[in-house]
Amino acid sequence: FITHLYNHFFKFRVGVEVIQDPRVDNGDENTERGNWTSKKEYILSMIGYAVGLGNIWRFPYLAYKNGGGAFLIPYFVMLVVVGIPLFFLESALGQFCSQGPVNVWSAVPLIQGIGVAMVVVSVIVSIYYNVIIAYSLYYMFASMQCPLPWSGCSSCDGSNCSTTPEGAYIIFLYSCKDNLKCINKSTCHTVCTNARLLLCSNVALQRSSGLDETGPVVWHLALCLLLTSIIVTAALIKGIKSSGKVVYFTATFPYVVIVILLIRGVTLEGAKDGIEFYIGSQSNLTKLTEVQVWKDAATQTFYSLSIGWGGLIALASYNNFHNNVFKDSFVVTLTNAGTSVLAGFAIFSFLGHMAHVYKTPVSKVVKEGFGLAFIAYPDALSKLPISPLWSILFFFMLLTVGLDSQFAGIEVITTCLLDAFPTVFKSKHVLLTVTLCSVLYLLGLPCVTRAGIYWVTLIDQFIASWVLLFLVLLEIIAICYIYGGNRFIKDIEMMIGMKTSTFWLWWRACWFFITPCIFLLISSLVYFEPPNYGGIPYPDWGMNLGWCMIAFVLMWIPVAAGYKLIKAKGNPWKRLKSLCSPSEEWHPYLDVHRGERYSEERCRRRNNSKIKAEVNLNVISSSWL
């Protein structure tokens, strides 16, 4: 009550209500935390968060590696039994109590460290994800010249490779040695691929010989990183009120570019070969008997939906209480899967054309990850008329796709800070956002040194790996087996209305049995391979640093549990039992939504009953003694 009076007094003194909390406006259901301005903004934000760079380059490569069209079978199976159930669970969890990924664990206080670990993962991933967006920004700027810097060695007339690639960026970089005679176009393709690899390594990245050789900051990447940070800061300056407006463009523009590239790609010579290689007559159904294929399908589904990062919980926490989160989960997950498939058609149509130009199999031009996005596909675009236009569109698409995911990653951090310290940060949201983005920029500077790509690869392989599988497995166990899956279903019905037992049969099967078993299977199959980049191994201290990052993420689970056990009252068993039960803070955020199950009167009666039971137990013990 005193805080409420103080807030009104402060607003009266300042005279402008928006200064108090820019996330809230008069139309919000929750006047303390704020809500999405419209359902469209939430859906677009969730799609933008789920659809990331992995949909553009990782899914097509996995389809190529695991039997082409045959890979779609395990992929959609895993989407149904893993992706949609977990997406639904996390979204409902955040929407029910309108809290971020840390405070939602008042449902099971003992493992609140899971939420802290999710936030730590989001912080670390946001550092290197920002750098990848900066790469896209740099390549977009480099595309604003004709001819493209990486197109110089692409003209092969069957006898000679062109001499020195044109463009100021790589004038010193490569020349076909002694006017190397091309035996065939495939040989020339190999030589030109080496040139593009050198462009990516020596010019764009200025890559050193290894993690030991840090070198100076690469100034053009540092400036691109700064510009990226400024864009993210401007989009999040008022939280979901500003980012919700930005996603109207950033979440829809990539689809426009993908469709344009697809239409252009299928009209090229050789496009049919690329599409058949992707999901056509060359599909290898025998791959379905390999366990590795199913493992790749499960991990791709898991990572592409951003499950376990905390972003789904944070974004859903700003929904209206009675929002139909069930339908939203289907819309977002199916859109995400459709985007992956559509991007695969666009990419492989161009790779088929490039294979036709070089007279080489499609399998020789397909590259994974960075190679596909920054080497193979740009080279294919350089073969087209008005190639700078296509290249700019492609890298601008990568930029917008990456920004959407970055928005949600940073929103996770700000949401948790605002929920944990509302009196400190509520009126300082702008300052909090600017400070956070500035800190992430400074932490990202080591990733734009000459050893930066090694840092990016190290973080990606150690943090965005089985650590997330472990966190999500604990999340499922906590909700379904400790808090109670049936109790959680009743919570969901408070939001979306009563459902029949038949309706919940499938979700119970997934949450209680199918999904945990699949996660245990995936975890048992994940074997550690020492990371490397470009065949260059990491030094021992780099490997040890990677394990330290994993320890830093996971340590919050036992640390938080130990702290809670120490602060609790009673004997060890009583402390453990109380921490495995929902705390008094676990309920819908607004009183009007709590109903009979979470009413204050019922909570008081329950607490009084516990106190009386403890008193009676003490009396009996004393009498017995």
Secondary structure as UniProt FT lines:
FT   HELIX           2..14
FT   HELIX           17..19
FT   TURN            22..23
FT   TURN            26..27
FT   TURN            31..33
FT   HELIX           39..50
FT   HELIX           53..65
FT   TURN            66..67
FT   HELIX           68..71
FT   HELIX           72..78
FT   HELIX           79..83
FT   HELIX           84..97
FT   TURN            101..102
FT   HELIX           103..107
FT   HELIX           109..111
FT   HELIX           113..142
FT   HELIX           149..151
FT   TURN            152..153
FT   STRAND          160..161
FT   HELIX           168..170
FT   TURN            171..173
FT   TURN            177..178
FT   HELIX           185..198
FT   HELIX           199..204
FT   TURN            211..212
FT   HELIX           219..235
FT   TURN            236..239
FT   HELIX           240..250
FT   TURN            251..252
FT   HELIX           253..266
FT   TURN            269..270
FT   HELIX           271..279
FT   TURN            281..282
FT   HELIX           285..289
FT   HELIX           291..304
FT   TURN            305..308
FT   HELIX           311..316
FT   TURN            317..318
FT   TURN            321..322
FT   HELIX           325..358
FT   HELIX           362..364
FT   HELIX           370..371
FT   HELIX           372..376
FT   HELIX           377..381
FT   TURN            382..383
FT   TURN            385..386
FT   HELIX           387..420
FT   HELIX           422..425
FT   TURN            426..427
FT   HELIX           429..444
FT   HELIX           445..448
FT   TURN            450..451
FT   HELIX           452..463
FT   HELIX           466..477
FT   HELIX           478..484
FT   HELIX           485..496
FT   HELIX           501..509
FT   HELIX           510..514
FT   HELIX           515..525
FT   STRAND          532..533
FT   TURN            534..535
FT   STRAND          536..537
FT   HELIX           540..554
FT   HELIX           556..567
FT   HELIX           572..579
FT   TURN            584..585
FT   HELIX           591..593
FT   TURN            594..598
FT   HELIX           600..624
//
